[in-house]
Structure formats: structure tokens, C-alpha cells
Amino acid sequence: MCLTPRCMVCDGPVVGSRWVCMDCAARWALGPSVVTWPEWARALKQFEQQRRRIEEAEPPMVSLDLDGNAPKLRAASPDALLAYAPYADEETNRAYRQSCGIAEREGAAQA
């Protein structure tokens, strides 16, 4: 089943696995049988069918820590998922923190 089924004509929501919403079906005379649809509508159906197939095949994004556990985001501060010092030298770590928008902490080594 498609994660976000939508109308192939107006991009609005559809019910179940339908290809068009009720408004577009009535406006463009797109009945229940695809065989009776005009060629432009059948082409749009093929594009939408391909989009839905691709969307179903994409795995969801999951963020895990080094042990393979999902982080507890509610208790985490905004920069909790970013390592404060992932590199061996402090100069590179400082550049990393600056580019990620992580503020220097009190007592951090000064160069």
C-alpha cells in the first residue's frame, strides 16, 4: 500500500488506492474503468503508479546510536545527536562544531 496516496491530476488526497479524487473523477469523466480513460489520463496513471512503487520501496530513515539503539529524542538537547569532538585534533573539532552550529562549552580547551 502506498504511504501517501494522492490524486494523479490535482495532487489532492485520495481514498485507498484510487488514482484520482472524486472531484477530478467527476470533472474529467474518469470512471472506474481505466480502459475508458483518455490517453493523457492513462499516462498520468502510469507515472503515479511508478511514483507509488518507488515510495513503497524506499526504506524509512532510522537514526541509531553506535550500539544500534534509537536515541531518546524527547530528552535530548538539540545538539545531542551531534558528537562534540568526533575528530582526533581540536582544531578540526572546533571547525566541525562551528559548521554544525554547536556552541563551545564552558571549560573547552582553547587554542
Rosetta blueprint (number, residue, H / E / L):
1 M L
2 C L
3 L L
4 T L
5 P L
6 R E
7 C L
8 M L
9 V L
10 C L
11 D L
12 G L
13 P E
14 V L
15 V L
16 G L
17 S L
18 R L
19 W L
20 V L
21 C L
22 M H
23 D H
24 C H
25 A H
26 A H
27 R H
28 W L
29 A L
30 L L
31 G L
32 P L
33 S L
34 V H
35 V H
36 T H
37 W L
38 P L
39 E H
40 W H
41 A H
42 R H
43 A H
44 L H
45 K H
46 Q H
47 F H
48 E H
49 Q H
50 Q H
51 R H
52 R H
53 R H
54 I H
55 E H
56 E H
57 A H
58 E L
59 P L
60 P L
61 M L
62 V L
63 S L
64 L L
65 D L
66 L L
67 D L
68 G L
69 N L
70 A L
71 P L
72 K L
73 L L
74 R L
75 A L
76 A L
77 S L
78 P L
79 D L
80 A L
81 L L
82 L L
83 A L
84 Y L
85 A L
86 P L
87 Y L
88 A L
89 D L
90 E H
91 E H
92 T H
93 N H
94 R H
95 A H
96 Y H
97 R H
98 Q H
99 S H
100 C H
101 G L
102 I L
103 A L
104 E L
105 R L
106 E L
107 G L
108 A L
109 A L
110 Q L
111 A L
